Amino acid sequence: MPTPAFDSILLRHLRFAPDGQPLEPDASLRELGLDSMRSVELLFDLEDHYQVTLDEEALNAATFATPRSLYDAVLRAGGSESGALAS
């Protein structure tokens, strides 16, 4: 399940983020305004924060479909909240 730190990073890249409400884990990131340019910026921010590199195979629409799918990809790449840099 995505964490508050992950959601905080993600929210900065969504044009239509819900005001004052937590992100639903299975919400459509596309419907929330995540386009291809924002996806690249988000990828860099997540890789920096979690000190990981997502494999090329993970760089696809399915990975960037929902907060849950993206968070799972970060975890598979070796990311963890305990190992993340302080924001």
Summary of the structure (lengths in Angstrom):
residues: 87
radius of gyration: 11.7
end to end distance: 19.6
largest distance: 33.7
contacts: 234
relative contact order: 0.22
helix: 41%
strand: 0%
